[in-house]
């Protein structure tokens, strides 16, 4: 089966933007929100206000040219970039990441993460969910957080910006971009378009042109009658308490706070410039705004289709993508810190795998699952440390860390027990992660 790389670039999967977000069988006049709203009553594990922002680098970034440089290695391993010092003694980054290097003392630089799957889509399961789909479709971290933590009364719990451009032949659930068997109520809210661009909008949170307020009110009353009838199917039925979901949908449609949180116009030009006037930079700024307004988890997908899958000319590739990431990441960490939000907000930076230790004849690096770098900062993470190491051969030479345990560490940092049991939409209980061990040394003692 063809996937990723050249095959992926030949055909980008075109997804109906309303597929994730469908409110009820009646459509409620064309509105499409309910899948982003959840039944919070069951399974709340914590009353804290932790949040998380995942910067997802689609394609798989080269650890050697970013956050795990090998300055003393042979040229074909070292690559085209020099290593520069960071604010963390003994830790170096690639020269493209000059701004982010100033924030290394805030990070846990996890250099020995690995998993077994050399496959763009399937590898996302290990990195974002800590497990692979089997007889169940497992949810990513954002959906889990939406499920087990209480929601802000106004804002959705889980937001993804922009929509991931998937690989042909694989749907959003296979890409671990939906809640899977946890149920559509815990899917992310996904706006249309890319933040900072003209087509960016919350179209699914406004009335259609042919539905005025009076007509909308009539449809709402009719839907409420249907919901009350459907609610008699028993406590385990997916229809149970759906009325609460629709009520929340109506609240969001009319909420000025929600619409305001998704707007960037009020942000100072200087701050917007510092994040970068591009889709990724403005998405990171929006992520800060959303967390500040009560969203629990934001996934920021790289806007360009698998831009980090740099099989050739990695020198120019990392210069382009790396400079965008460097500005956005450094600004995000500084912005969160200045606002007093970093201690409650986990920031994660990762892709689906790393790149080969030796450059290929095309001047690029190929897929490598045996050792990659993940950055974490904020929330319950103890910054200012490097966990693990890799050798010139690309394999972990110190404290190898399976992706499952990396995800468990992230859960622990935001107050979620990775061993907790939750139920699917059909009532089937399952454990979030199995045989996992969070890295205690990376976690703050209070976690």
C-alpha positions in Angstrom: 0.0 0.0 0.0 1.3 3.4 -0.9 1.6 6.0 1.8 3.5 9.1 2.7 6.4 10.7 0.9 6.0 10.8 -2.9 2.7 8.9 -2.7 1.3 11.2 -0.2 2.2 14.3 -2.2 0.5 12.9 -5.3 -2.9 13.2 -3.7 -3.9 15.0 -0.5 -7.0 13.7 1.0 -9.8 16.2 0.6 -12.0 16.1 3.7 -15.4 17.8 4.0 -14.8 20.5 6.7 -18.2 19.7 8.3 -17.5 16.0 8.7 -16.2 16.2 12.3 -18.8 18.6 13.5 -22.4 17.5 13.1 -25.2 18.7 15.4 -28.0 16.1 15.6 -30.0 14.4 12.9 -32.0 17.5 12.2 -28.8 19.6 11.5 -30.2 22.4 13.6 -30.5 24.7 10.6 -27.2 23.8 9.2 -25.1 24.3 12.4 -22.4 21.7 13.1 -20.9 21.7 16.6 -22.0 18.8 18.8 -19.1 16.5 18.0 -16.8 19.1 19.7 -18.9 19.0 22.9 -18.8 16.3 25.5 -20.7 14.8 28.4 -18.4 16.0 31.2 -20.4 14.4 34.0 -18.6 11.0 33.9 -15.0 10.3 34.5 -13.7 13.7 35.7 -10.3 12.9 37.2 -9.2 16.4 38.3 -10.4 19.9 39.1 -7.2 21.6 38.2 -6.7 24.0 35.4 -3.9 22.4 33.4 -3.8 22.9 29.7 -1.6 21.6 26.9 -0.4 22.7 23.4 1.0 20.1 21.0 3.1 21.4 18.1 2.8 18.6 15.6 5.6 18.6 13.0 4.1 16.4 10.2 6.6 14.4 8.3 9.1 13.7 11.0 11.8 16.3 11.8 15.5 15.5 11.7 16.8 15.3 15.3 20.3 15.7 14.0 19.6 19.1 12.4 17.3 20.4 15.2 17.6 19.5 18.8 20.2 16.6 18.9 23.1 17.8 16.8 26.3 15.8 16.5 29.0 18.5 16.0 32.0 16.1 16.4 30.6 13.4 14.1 31.5 12.7 10.5 30.1 15.1 8.0 27.5 12.7 6.7 26.1 12.3 10.3 26.7 15.9 11.4 24.8 17.4 8.4 25.0 20.9 7.1 24.4 22.8 10.3 26.6 23.9 13.2 25.7 23.3 16.8 25.1 26.3 19.1 25.0 26.6 22.9 21.7 27.0 24.7 20.6 28.4 28.0 21.0 24.9 29.4 24.6 24.0 30.2 25.9 21.2 28.1 22.9 21.2 25.7 23.3 22.3 22.1 20.7 22.9 19.4 21.2 23.2 15.6 22.1 26.7 14.5 18.7 27.4 13.0 17.2 27.4 16.4 19.0 30.4 17.9 15.8 31.8 19.5 14.6 28.6 21.0 18.0 27.9 22.4 17.5 30.8 24.8 14.6 28.8 26.3 16.3 25.4 26.8 16.4 26.0 30.5 12.6 25.8 30.5 12.6 22.4 28.6 13.0 18.8 29.1 14.9 17.7 26.0 14.0 14.0 25.5 16.5 12.7 23.0 16.0 8.9 23.2 12.3 8.5 22.3 11.6 5.5 20.0 8.8 3.2 18.7 8.7 0.4 16.1 6.6 1.9 13.2 8.1 3.4 10.0 4.8 4.6 8.7 3.6 8.3 8.7 0.0 7.5 9.7 0.4 4.6 12.1 3.4 6.2 13.9 1.1 9.1 14.9 -0.7 6.6 17.2 2.4 5.9 19.3 3.3 9.6 19.5 -0.1 11.2 20.2 -2.1 8.3 21.8 0.7 6.1 23.2 -0.8 3.0 21.5 -2.1 1.6 18.3 -5.6 1.0 17.0 -6.6 -2.7 17.4 -10.1 -3.9 18.2 -10.6 -0.3 19.3 -9.8 3.1 17.8 -7.9 4.9 20.5 -8.1 8.6 21.2 -5.2 11.1 21.1 -4.2 13.0 24.2 -6.5 16.0 23.4 -9.6 13.8 23.3 -8.6 12.1 26.5 -8.2 15.5 28.2 -11.6 16.6 27.0 -13.1 13.4 28.4 -11.5 13.2 31.9 -11.3 16.9 32.8 -14.1 19.4 33.3 -14.7 21.9 30.6 -14.7 25.6 30.8 -18.5 26.6 30.9 -18.2 28.5 27.7 -15.2 27.2 25.6 -14.7 23.8 23.9 -12.2 21.6 25.6 -10.2 20.4 22.5 -9.3 22.5 19.4 -7.2 21.6 16.4 -5.7 24.2 14.1 -5.5 23.9 11.2 -7.1 20.7 9.9 -4.5 18.0 9.2 -4.1 17.3 5.5 -4.1 13.5 5.6 -2.5 10.9 3.5 -4.6 9.4 0.8 -6.4 6.2 1.9 -6.4 7.0 5.6 -9.2 8.8 7.4 -9.0 11.2 10.3 -9.5 8.5 12.9 -6.6 6.5 11.4 -4.5 9.7 11.7 -5.4 9.9 15.4 -7.1 13.2 14.8 -10.5 12.2 16.2 -11.6 10.7 19.5 -12.1 7.3 18.0 -14.2 5.0 20.1 -14.3 7.5 22.9 -17.1 9.1 20.8 -17.6 12.1 18.6 -18.5 14.3 21.6 -14.7 14.4 22.3 -13.6 15.2 18.8 -11.7 18.5 18.5 -13.4 21.6 17.3 -11.7 22.5 14.0 -12.2 25.9 12.4 -12.1 26.3 8.7 -8.9 27.5 7.1 -5.5 28.5 8.5 -5.2 31.1 11.3 -4.0 34.4 9.9 -5.3 33.7 6.4 -8.4 35.2 4.8 -10.4 31.9 4.8 -10.0 31.3 8.5 -13.4 31.3 10.1 -15.8 29.6 12.6 -18.4 29.0 9.9 -19.9 26.2 11.9 -20.7 28.6 14.7 -22.9 31.0 12.9 -26.4 30.9 11.4 -26.8 30.0 7.8 -28.0 32.9 5.5 -31.4 31.3 5.1 -32.1 30.8 8.8 -33.0 33.9 10.9 -33.1 34.1 14.6 -36.8 33.4 14.8 -36.6 30.3 12.6 -33.6 29.1 14.5 -35.5 29.3 17.8 -38.3 27.2 16.4 -35.9 24.5 15.2 -34.2 24.6 18.6 -37.5 23.9 20.4 -38.3 21.0 18.0 -34.9 19.5 18.5 -35.3 19.7 22.3 -38.5 17.7 22.0 -36.7 15.0 19.9 -33.8 14.9 22.4 -36.1 14.4 25.4 -37.7 11.5 23.6 -34.3 10.0 22.7 -33.0 10.3 26.3 -35.2 7.4 27.4 -32.9 4.8 25.9 -31.1 4.1 29.2 -27.9 5.4 30.8 -25.5 3.5 28.5 -27.1 4.6 25.3 -25.1 7.1 23.1 -28.3 9.1 23.0 -28.4 9.6 26.8 -28.0 13.2 27.9 -27.5 14.4 24.3 -29.8 17.3 25.2 -26.9 18.7 27.3 -24.7 18.6 24.2 -27.1 20.5 22.1 -27.7 23.1 24.8 -24.0 23.6 24.9 -23.9 23.9 21.1 -26.5 26.7 21.3 -24.5 28.5 23.9 -21.4 28.4 21.8 -23.2 29.7 18.7 -24.3 32.8 20.6 -21.1 33.2 22.7 -19.2 36.4 22.0 -16.4 35.0 24.2 -15.9 32.0 21.9 -15.8 34.1 18.8 -13.5 36.6 20.4 -11.0 33.9 21.5 -10.6 32.7 17.9 -9.8 36.2 16.6 -6.2 37.5 16.3 -7.1 41.1 15.4 -6.7 42.4 18.9 -3.2 41.1 19.3 -0.3 43.7 19.0 1.4 43.7 15.6 4.8 43.3 17.3 3.6 40.1 19.0 2.1 38.7 15.9 5.3 39.5 14.0 7.4 37.7 16.7 5.4 34.5 16.3 5.8 34.7 12.5 3.3 36.0 9.9 2.7 32.5 8.6 0.2 29.8 9.2 2.1 27.9 11.8 3.2 31.0 13.8 -0.3 32.5 13.9 -1.7 29.1 14.9 0.7 29.0 17.8 -0.5 32.5 18.8 -4.1 31.4 18.5 -3.3 28.4 20.7 -2.1 30.7 23.5 -5.3 32.8 23.1 -7.5 29.7 23.3 -5.7 28.3 26.4 -5.9 31.7 28.0 -9.7 31.6 27.4 -10.2 28.2 28.9 -9.6 25.6 26.1 -7.9 22.5 27.6 -5.9 21.1 24.7 -4.8 22.6 21.4 -3.1 20.7 18.6 -1.3 22.9 16.2 -0.7 20.9 12.9 2.0 22.0 10.5 0.0 23.8 7.8 2.1 22.5 4.8 1.6 18.9 3.8 4.2 16.8 5.5 6.8 19.6 5.2 9.2 17.9 7.6 9.5 14.8 5.4 12.8 16.0 4.0 14.2 13.1 2.0 16.3 15.5 -0.1 18.0 18.9 0.3 17.6 18.9 4.1 19.8 22.0 4.3 17.2 24.2 2.6 14.4 22.3 4.1 15.4 22.8 7.7 16.3 26.4 7.1 12.8 27.0 5.9 10.7 24.9 8.3 13.2 25.4 11.2 13.2 29.2 11.1 9.3 29.1 11.2 9.3 26.7 14.2 12.1 28.6 16.0 10.2 31.9 15.9 6.9 30.4 16.9 8.2 28.1 19.7 10.4 30.8 21.3 7.6 33.3 21.2 5.1 30.9 22.6 7.3 30.0 25.5 8.1 33.6 26.2 4.4 34.7 25.8 3.2 32.0 28.2 5.9 32.7 30.7 5.2 36.5 30.7 1.5 35.9 31.2 2.1 33.5 34.1 0.6 30.6 32.1 3.6 28.4 31.5 3.4 26.7 34.9 -0.1 25.5 34.0 0.4 24.9 30.3 2.3 21.9 28.9 4.0 22.6 25.5 5.1 19.6 23.5 7.0 19.6 20.2 7.2 16.3 18.2 6.7 14.6 14.9 5.9 11.0 14.1 9.5 9.9 13.9 13.1 11.1 13.4 15.5 10.9 10.5 18.4 8.6 9.6 21.8 9.3 11.1 23.5 9.4 7.7 22.4 11.7 4.9 21.4 10.0 1.7 22.8 10.8 -1.8 20.1 13.4 -2.3 21.3 15.4 0.6 18.3 14.4 2.8 17.5 12.0 5.6 15.1 9.1 5.5 12.7 7.8 8.1 14.1 6.7 11.5 12.0 5.3 14.4 14.8 4.1 16.6 15.7 7.5 18.2 14.1 10.9 18.0 13.8 14.1 20.1 10.7 15.4 21.9 10.6 18.7 23.7 8.4 19.3 26.7 8.1 22.5 28.8 5.7 23.9 31.4 2.9 22.4 33.5 4.3 19.5 35.6 7.6 19.2 33.6 10.9 20.0 35.4 12.7 22.1 32.9 16.4 22.5 32.4 17.4 18.9 31.7 18.2 16.5 28.9 16.8 13.0 29.1 18.6 10.3 27.2 21.1 10.4 24.4 21.7 8.9 21.0 24.9 7.9 19.3 26.3 8.5 15.8 24.3 5.4 14.8 21.0 7.0 15.7 20.1 4.5 18.4 19.6 5.5 22.1 22.9 5.2 24.0 21.4 6.3 27.3 18.0 5.8 28.9 15.9 4.8 25.9 12.3 6.0 26.2 9.4 4.3 24.4 6.8 6.7 22.9 4.2 5.0 25.1 6.1 6.2 28.2 6.7 9.6 26.7 2.9 10.0 26.4 2.4 8.7 29.9 4.8 11.4 31.1 2.8 14.0 29.3 -0.4 12.7 30.9 1.2 12.8 34.3 2.4 16.4 33.8 -1.1 17.6 33.2 -2.6 15.7 36.1 -4.0 12.7 34.2 -3.4 9.2 35.6 -2.1 7.2 32.5 -3.4 4.0 34.1 -6.9 5.4 34.6 -9.8 3.5 33.2 -12.4 5.2 31.0 -15.3 4.0 29.0 -16.0 4.2 25.2 -19.2 5.6 23.8 -20.7 2.1 24.0 -19.7 1.7 27.6 -16.7 -0.6 27.1 -14.1 0.1 29.8 -10.4 0.3 28.9 -7.2 1.6 30.4 -5.7 4.7 28.8 -2.2 3.2 28.6 -0.9 -0.3 29.3 2.5 -1.3 30.6 3.6 2.3 30.7 6.0 4.1 33.1 6.1 7.9 33.2 9.6 9.4 33.5 9.6 10.6 37.1 12.9 12.4 36.7 11.3 14.7 34.1 8.3 15.5 36.3 8.2 18.1 39.0 7.9 16.7 42.5 4.4 18.1 43.0 3.0 15.9 40.2 
